[in-house]
Amino acid sequence: MTRHPDDATPLPTAAPGVQLQPAAYEKLHAALREAIARLAADEPFERLVVPPVISRATIERAGYVASFPNLLGTVHSYTGNAADWRRLAPLIADSGPWHTRQEVSDLVLLPAACYPVYATLAGRELGGLPARFSVEALCFRQEATAEAGRLRSFRMAELVTAGTPEHCLGWREQWLQRVADWLETLGLKPSVDLADDPFFGGGRRVYQAAQRAQELKFELRVPVADGLVQAIASANIHKDHFGEAFGFTADGRPGHTACTAFGLDRIALALLHTHGPRPVDWPEAISTALNGD
């Protein structure tokens, strides 16, 4: 059956959690990115487009490997010689172990858009001038399930700040409310929920309990499919985790950081679920809020 050119519904692929995105979906994505840029226009964010890979050393230093090894995708490459490959190449036809000479490289797939930012602050003293970044990236996580919105390849936009504890806490509270209000203008009705990250390993319950007790992470959750609610944005405090890891300070103390994350694909799916598969048919008020007309 031929799809209508205005239908923005993504298409599945043979790989769970990986989707094909038609032109109407890409147009929606562009509108979301522009809307977030307008939302952030009153702060001096440095805008960065982040590649889909990151230094393995950086992600190790940031603590991601220790906390979420099950979600991380690594980049491997062939390290053998031509003679080795002549023996391995015939295995491709039968999906055999042709990859036995692949070894991990100095790159991993980017799990979140904000991680490269912290490395750029290494060794800096921020003083009374907080750093602010607006970043966007194609990210990857090896999710265990593939229900609607649970993508392995997905696009994320983030607003990141670094500075004193007082600055980061106030900034996070401001952005939590601002994003909730923005989603309301798009016809979405988010619940704002205290949350935790999916830490891996025996200590995960301790880490999750500590994260909740300190109110470090809040998620904005809406339906993305019938009977399925997902977090489509979050507002987070990291305290001095990245300041300690990368050696940057604010007023002589380890720098604190905070971020507001927008799951662009999940927001798009929530809008399609709420308003229908063709954005051109959405109510005028929603289009105006989205496109800034």
C-alpha positions as CSV (number, residue, x, y, z in Angstrom):
1,M,0.0,0.0,0.0
2,T,1.3,3.4,-0.9
3,R,1.8,5.8,2.0
4,H,0.4,9.3,1.9
5,P,3.3,11.8,1.6
6,D,2.1,13.7,4.7
7,D,2.1,10.6,6.9
8,A,4.9,11.0,9.4
9,T,4.7,7.6,11.0
10,P,8.1,5.9,11.1
11,L,8.7,2.5,9.5
12,P,10.2,-0.4,11.4
13,T,13.4,-2.2,10.1
14,A,14.8,-5.7,10.6
15,A,16.7,-4.4,13.6
16,P,14.5,-3.9,16.7
17,G,14.6,-0.3,18.0
18,V,15.8,1.1,14.7
19,Q,13.3,2.9,12.5
20,L,13.1,4.6,9.1
21,Q,11.9,8.1,9.1
22,P,9.8,9.6,6.2
23,A,10.1,13.1,5.0
24,A,7.1,14.3,7.1
25,Y,8.7,12.9,10.2
26,E,12.0,14.8,9.4
27,K,10.0,18.0,8.9
28,L,8.5,17.4,12.4
29,H,12.0,16.8,13.8
30,A,13.2,20.1,12.3
31,A,10.3,22.0,13.8
32,L,11.0,20.5,17.2
33,R,14.7,21.5,17.0
34,E,13.7,25.0,16.1
35,A,11.1,25.2,18.9
36,I,13.7,24.2,21.4
37,A,16.1,26.8,20.1
38,R,13.4,29.4,20.5
39,L,12.8,28.2,24.0
40,A,16.5,28.6,24.9
41,A,17.0,31.9,23.1
42,D,17.2,34.0,26.3
43,E,20.4,32.2,27.5
44,P,23.9,32.4,25.9
45,F,24.2,28.8,25.0
46,E,27.1,27.7,22.9
47,R,25.6,25.5,20.2
48,L,27.4,22.2,19.3
49,V,26.4,19.4,16.9
50,V,27.9,16.2,18.4
51,P,29.1,13.3,16.3
52,P,27.5,9.8,16.9
53,V,30.8,8.5,18.4
54,I,32.9,9.5,21.3
55,S,36.3,8.7,22.6
56,R,36.3,5.5,24.7
57,A,38.6,7.1,27.2
58,T,36.2,10.0,27.7
59,I,33.2,7.8,28.3
60,E,35.2,5.7,30.7
61,R,36.4,8.8,32.6
62,A,32.8,10.0,32.8
63,G,31.8,6.8,34.6
64,Y,29.3,5.6,32.0
65,V,31.0,2.2,31.5
66,A,31.0,1.5,35.2
67,S,27.3,2.3,35.6
68,F,25.7,1.3,32.3
69,P,27.9,-1.3,30.5
70,N,24.8,-3.1,29.3
71,L,23.6,-0.1,27.3
72,L,26.9,0.9,25.7
73,G,27.7,0.1,22.1
74,T,31.4,-0.2,21.2
75,V,33.1,0.3,17.8
76,H,35.2,-2.7,16.7
77,S,37.3,-3.1,13.6
78,Y,39.2,-5.8,11.8
79,T,42.8,-6.2,13.0
80,G,44.0,-9.2,11.1
81,N,45.9,-9.5,7.8
82,A,44.8,-10.4,4.3
83,A,45.6,-14.1,4.9
84,D,43.4,-14.2,8.0
85,W,40.6,-12.6,6.1
86,R,40.7,-15.2,3.3
87,R,39.9,-17.8,6.0
88,L,37.2,-15.8,7.6
89,A,35.4,-14.2,4.6
90,P,33.7,-17.5,3.5
91,L,31.9,-17.5,6.9
92,I,29.9,-14.4,5.9
93,A,27.5,-16.3,3.7
94,D,26.2,-18.5,6.6
95,S,26.3,-15.8,9.3
96,G,29.3,-17.5,10.8
97,P,31.9,-16.0,13.2
98,W,33.6,-13.8,10.5
99,H,34.1,-11.2,13.2
100,T,36.5,-13.2,15.4
101,R,39.4,-10.8,14.6
102,Q,37.4,-7.7,15.4
103,E,38.9,-5.7,18.3
104,V,37.5,-2.8,20.3
105,S,38.7,0.6,19.0
106,D,39.3,4.0,20.7
107,L,35.7,4.9,19.9
108,V,32.3,4.0,21.3
109,L,28.8,4.9,20.1
110,L,27.5,8.0,21.9
111,P,25.0,7.1,24.6
112,A,23.9,10.7,25.4
113,A,24.4,14.0,23.7
114,C,25.9,15.8,26.7
115,Y,29.0,13.6,27.4
116,P,31.5,15.3,25.0
117,V,30.7,18.7,26.7
118,Y,32.2,17.8,30.0
119,A,35.6,16.9,28.6
120,T,35.8,20.4,27.0
121,L,35.7,21.9,30.5
122,A,38.7,19.9,31.8
123,G,40.9,22.0,33.9
124,R,38.8,25.2,33.7
125,E,37.8,27.5,36.6
126,L,34.4,28.8,35.8
127,G,34.2,31.4,38.5
128,G,30.9,33.3,38.4
129,L,30.3,32.7,34.7
130,P,28.5,29.4,34.3
131,A,29.1,27.4,31.1
132,R,26.1,26.8,28.9
133,F,25.8,24.4,25.9
134,S,23.1,23.5,23.5
135,V,23.9,20.1,21.9
136,E,22.3,17.7,19.6
137,A,23.3,14.2,18.5
138,L,22.4,10.8,17.1
139,C,22.7,8.5,20.1
140,F,22.8,4.7,20.6
141,R,21.8,2.5,23.6
142,Q,21.6,-1.3,23.5
143,E,18.1,-1.4,25.0
144,A,16.7,-4.8,26.1
145,T,13.2,-4.2,24.8
146,A,11.8,-2.5,21.7
147,E,8.3,-1.2,22.5
148,A,7.2,2.1,21.0
149,G,9.7,4.8,21.9
150,R,12.3,2.4,23.2
151,L,14.8,3.1,20.4
152,R,18.4,1.9,20.1
153,S,19.2,4.6,17.6
154,F,17.6,7.9,18.5
155,R,18.1,11.7,18.4
156,M,18.6,13.8,21.5
157,A,18.8,17.5,22.2
158,E,20.2,18.7,25.5
159,L,20.8,22.0,27.2
160,V,23.7,21.7,29.6
161,T,25.2,24.0,32.2
162,A,28.1,23.9,34.6
163,G,28.9,26.2,37.5
164,T,28.2,26.4,41.3
165,P,25.8,24.2,43.1
166,E,23.4,27.1,43.6
167,H,23.4,28.0,39.9
168,C,22.8,24.4,38.8
169,L,20.0,23.7,41.2
170,G,18.1,26.9,40.3
171,W,18.7,26.4,36.6
172,R,17.3,22.8,36.7
173,E,14.2,24.0,38.6
174,Q,13.6,26.7,36.0
175,W,14.0,24.4,33.1
176,L,11.9,21.6,34.6
177,Q,8.9,24.0,34.7
178,R,9.7,25.6,31.4
179,V,9.7,22.3,29.5
180,A,6.5,21.2,31.2
181,D,4.8,24.4,30.2
182,W,6.1,24.0,26.6
183,L,4.8,20.5,26.3
184,E,1.4,21.7,27.4
185,T,1.3,24.2,24.5
186,L,1.9,21.2,22.2
187,G,-1.2,19.5,23.5
188,L,0.7,17.0,25.6
189,K,-0.1,16.7,29.3
190,P,3.1,15.5,31.0
191,S,3.3,14.1,34.5
192,V,6.5,15.3,36.2
193,D,7.9,12.3,38.1
194,L,10.9,11.8,40.3
195,A,13.0,9.2,38.6
196,D,16.3,7.3,38.6
197,D,18.7,5.9,36.0
198,P,18.9,2.2,35.1
199,F,22.1,1.5,36.9
200,F,23.6,-2.0,36.2
201,G,25.0,-4.5,38.7
202,G,24.6,-5.4,42.3
203,G,24.7,-1.9,43.7
204,R,22.0,-0.5,41.4
205,R,19.3,-0.3,44.1
206,V,21.6,1.7,46.4
207,Y,22.4,4.1,43.6
208,Q,18.8,4.5,42.5
209,A,17.7,5.1,46.1
210,A,20.4,7.7,46.6
211,Q,19.4,9.4,43.3
212,R,15.8,9.6,44.3
213,A,16.5,10.7,47.9
214,Q,18.5,13.7,46.5
215,E,15.9,14.4,43.8
216,L,18.6,14.5,41.1
217,K,16.4,13.4,38.2
218,F,12.9,14.3,37.1
219,E,11.2,12.9,34.0
220,L,8.3,14.3,32.0
221,R,6.2,11.4,30.9
222,V,3.4,11.2,28.3
223,P,1.7,8.4,26.3
224,V,3.6,7.5,23.1
225,A,1.3,4.7,22.1
226,D,-1.9,3.1,23.4
227,G,-1.4,2.1,27.0
228,L,2.3,3.0,26.9
229,V,3.8,6.0,28.7
230,Q,7.4,7.0,28.2
231,A,9.7,9.7,29.5
232,I,10.1,12.2,26.6
233,A,12.2,14.8,28.5
234,S,14.1,15.1,31.7
235,A,15.8,17.6,34.0
236,N,18.8,16.5,35.9
237,I,21.4,17.5,38.5
238,H,24.7,15.6,38.5
239,K,26.2,17.5,41.5
240,D,30.0,17.4,41.3
241,H,30.3,14.1,39.5
242,F,31.6,15.5,36.2
243,G,33.5,18.3,37.9
244,E,35.5,15.7,39.8
245,A,35.9,13.4,36.8
246,F,37.2,16.1,34.5
247,G,38.8,18.5,36.9
248,F,36.9,21.7,36.4
249,T,35.9,24.1,39.2
250,A,33.6,26.9,40.0
251,D,34.6,29.4,42.7
252,G,37.4,27.1,43.7
253,R,35.2,24.1,44.3
254,P,34.6,21.1,42.0
255,G,32.1,22.3,39.4
256,H,28.5,21.1,39.4
257,T,26.5,20.3,36.3
258,A,22.9,20.1,35.2
259,C,21.1,19.2,32.0
260,T,17.7,19.3,30.4
261,A,17.3,16.5,27.9
262,F,14.8,16.3,25.0
263,G,14.1,12.9,23.5
264,L,13.3,14.2,20.0
265,D,12.0,10.9,18.7
266,R,9.8,10.3,21.7
267,I,8.4,13.8,21.6
268,A,7.6,13.2,17.9
269,L,6.0,9.9,18.6
270,A,3.9,11.4,21.5
271,L,2.7,14.2,19.1
272,L,1.8,11.7,16.4
273,H,0.0,9.5,19.0
274,T,-1.9,12.5,20.4
275,H,-2.8,14.4,17.3
276,G,-2.7,11.9,14.4
277,P,-0.2,10.7,11.8
278,R,-0.3,13.7,9.6
279,P,1.0,16.9,11.1
280,V,-0.6,19.0,8.3
281,D,-4.0,18.0,9.8
282,W,-3.1,19.0,13.4
283,P,-5.1,21.7,15.1
284,E,-3.9,25.2,14.2
285,A,-3.0,26.0,17.9
286,I,-0.6,23.0,18.0
287,S,1.0,24.0,14.7
288,T,1.4,27.6,15.8
289,A,3.0,26.5,19.1
290,L,5.3,24.1,17.3
291,N,6.4,26.4,14.4
292,G,6.3,29.7,16.2
293,D,3.9,31.3,13.6
